Amino acid sequence: MATNSMNLEDVPSESLMSELLRRMKCAYKPDKRLILIGPPGSGKGTQSPIIKDEYCLCHLATGDMLRAAVAAKTPLGIKAKEAMDKGELVSDDLVVGIIDEAMKKPSCKKGFILDGFPRTVGQAQKLDDMLEKQGVKIDKVLDFAIDDAVLEERITGRWIHPASGRTYHTKFAPPKVPGLDDVTGEPLVQRKDDTAAVLKSRLDAFHKQTQPVIDYYSEKGIVAKLHAEKPQKEVTDEVKKVLS
Ligand code: AP5
């Protein structure tokens, strides 16, 4: 208790006030449980922070969690690395475990955005079981529909600020100074799997294993199809329309 109040005393007043205002605004937002599904580079990770802020949800991206585990060389990361480097999916059991754990975080109280999960029908069924136990269900699945031909340019031009997860694109969302993060000035990096060759395997996995997940949720009548090839702002407007 003493430690907590000490920590709060060290937090700048502006940060405390803005967090308080955020929580007051969030109290009036409806709960939402969303899945974002689409091929690599379709814009799931770009739209997620916008939806997260608008609806006070937590953003759970299995790809980000797995990359953190690989970087930290945890047992999970060691098991996942080989499949990720090749652009293949890691096993259902590994990702289901991390999602089950992550959904219990206090920041997921008003709901969540699942970005990149579920990616197989098996994962979708396990997710349904988990949610049923909590007495809740998925409200909407946003299908980032896009032609494969557009994706190579998006993937090979992507640059990331690893510490914050901020994403840039050399053509579509360039940083103010090439190669440097706008906020910290730190160097940007490219993901190891963001090459034209690995993209082929990732797209193959998407069409064979993940496309059936869209059919699975279509049968439940909760899929909203987006025009993910449109410019970023227009996709955001579509998302907001679907969720309002
Ligand atoms: P993951 O990290 O989930 O990668 P992915 O699904 O391939 O998705 P991306 O992050 O590449 O694409 P995105 O749609 O988020 O695109 P973004 O918004 O950044 O998974 C990586 C690996 O982890 C997998 O291959 C697998 O091995 C493993 N894995 C993860 N989850 C798993 C699971 N559930 N089961 C098993 N294995 C799993 O946009 C891309 C670029 O385009 C950016 O530069 C952006 O600025 C730009 N951009 C975005 N929107 C637009 C727009 N509208 N117009 C122009 N440019 C745009």
Residues whose N, C-alpha, C, O or C-beta is under 5 A from the ligand:
A	BS01	AP5	G38 P39 P40 G41 S42 G43 K44 G45 T46 T62 G63 D64 L66 A83 M84 G87 E88 L89 V90 V95 D115 G116 F117 P118 R119 R154 G157 R158 W159 T167 Y168 H169 F172 A173 A228 K230 P231 Q232 V235
